[in-house]
Amino acid sequence: MKSSLKKHAPLMLSVMAVALLVVDPSLVHASTSGTEFTALHEFVANAASGYLGKSIAIIGGLVGLGLGAATGKAMPAVSGVVLAAAGMIGPKVIDQVFAGAII
């Protein structure tokens, strides 16, 4: 009997945790109106979509192209170009995903 209890203990704890969250849904509500991290979010978003993000994307692309040319392989060059494209497009895509999400 004890081995069966030890065997199913994690499952029972998980079920109890889910039951608690279902009974009191106020425990899981997230808010987007808080101002605690607004400054951090604005700094990171502006840095990623501004000159810092563009510089990192260009440097990553150049390093990948340089490694591809030095080794004679196409994969580093392709990864450098993909890194540059992701660096330019990524912040805008992330903003649109979170702006359109129903949270």
C-alpha positions in Angstrom: 0.0 0.0 0.0 2.8 2.4 0.8 4.6 1.9 -2.5 1.3 2.6 -4.3 1.0 5.9 -2.4 4.6 6.9 -3.2 4.1 6.0 -6.8 1.0 8.2 -7.3 2.0 11.1 -4.9 3.1 13.5 -7.7 -0.1 12.8 -9.6 -2.2 13.4 -6.5 -0.4 16.7 -5.8 -0.9 17.9 -9.3 -4.6 17.1 -9.2 -4.9 19.0 -5.9 -3.1 22.0 -7.3 -5.4 22.1 -10.3 -8.4 21.7 -8.1 -7.3 24.6 -5.9 -6.8 26.9 -9.0 -10.2 25.9 -10.3 -11.9 26.7 -7.0 -10.1 30.1 -6.7 -9.4 31.5 -10.1 -8.2 34.8 -8.7 -4.9 33.0 -8.0 -4.1 32.7 -11.7 -5.2 36.1 -13.1 -2.5 38.0 -14.7 -2.7 41.7 -15.3 -1.3 43.9 -18.1 -2.1 47.1 -16.4 0.8 47.1 -13.9 3.4 49.7 -14.3 6.3 47.9 -12.5 8.0 46.7 -15.6 6.9 49.3 -18.1 10.2 51.1 -18.2 12.1 47.8 -18.7 9.8 46.7 -21.5 10.1 50.0 -23.3 13.9 50.0 -23.0 14.2 46.5 -24.3 11.7 47.0 -27.1 13.3 50.3 -28.2 16.8 48.7 -28.1 15.7 45.7 -30.1 13.9 47.7 -32.7 16.4 50.6 -32.8 20.0 51.0 -33.8 21.2 48.4 -31.2 19.0 45.7 -32.7 19.9 46.6 -36.3 23.6 46.6 -35.4 23.4 43.2 -33.8 21.6 41.9 -36.8 24.1 43.3 -39.3 27.1 42.1 -37.2 25.6 38.6 -36.9 24.9 38.5 -40.7 28.5 39.6 -41.5 30.0 37.1 -39.1 28.0 34.3 -40.6 28.9 35.4 -44.1 32.6 35.7 -43.1 32.6 32.2 -41.5 30.9 30.8 -44.5 33.5 32.3 -46.9 36.4 31.3 -44.7 35.3 27.6 -44.3 33.9 27.3 -47.8 30.6 26.0 -46.4 27.2 27.5 -47.0 25.6 26.7 -43.6 27.3 29.5 -41.6 26.5 32.0 -44.3 22.9 30.9 -44.4 22.6 31.1 -40.6 24.2 34.5 -40.6 21.6 35.8 -43.1 18.8 34.1 -41.1 20.1 35.7 -37.9 20.1 39.1 -39.6 16.6 38.7 -40.9 15.3 37.4 -37.6 16.9 40.4 -35.8 15.2 42.8 -38.1 11.8 41.2 -38.2 11.7 39.5 -34.7 10.8 42.5 -32.4 7.9 43.5 -34.6 6.5 40.0 -34.8 6.7 39.6 -31.0 4.9 42.9 -30.5 2.1 41.9 -32.9 1.8 38.4 -31.3 1.4 39.9 -27.8 -0.8 42.8 -29.0 -3.2 40.3 -30.7 -3.3 37.8 -27.8 -6.3 37.6 -25.6 -4.8 37.5 -22.1 
